[in-house]
């Protein structure tokens, strides 16, 4: 509650130390490429240190006073490094676990449902839901699954099927594409 009251104040009113000023100057002009976000935060801290108010700083940097206020408060609460970096963003949960992925891959490696010549991304999503492999699944999730497993089930030659027959010549030299040895 106390933190929220402090954040509602107009300006954080910060004072950088000499070493922090030197660190910011070195980061800004060190020859390293900076992201626009990091450069903007460095400039915000420098201008607030010089006594500029929120609206002047926001206009000079090309942002909103709200961002200037956030950067200032992050500096006061977390220090210089905390003001220049973002909090880690949470990773979204996996849409499919390993067993669901395996079931979908196995399903696609089999023949397509009656009435369809081959598997498509949409058909795979619909069949996975119909067979109870997943509750709901989107096309992009199925597409990423195919990419991760290097599957292209809409291409007949890319999917292993039991009824397709051998595609590689056997050990005895018989099979598709095997030429007769020439003597001569």
Secondary structure, DSSP 4 states (H G I P E B T S, - for coil): -HHHHHHTSS-------HHHHHHHHHHHHSSS---HHHHHHHHHHHHHHTT--HHHHHHHHTS-HHHHHHHHHHHHHHHHHHHHSPPPPPPPPPSS-HHHHHHHHHHHHSPPPTT-SS--HHHHHHHHHHTTS-S---HHHHHHHHHHTT--TTSGGGS--GGG---S--TTS-STTPPPPP--
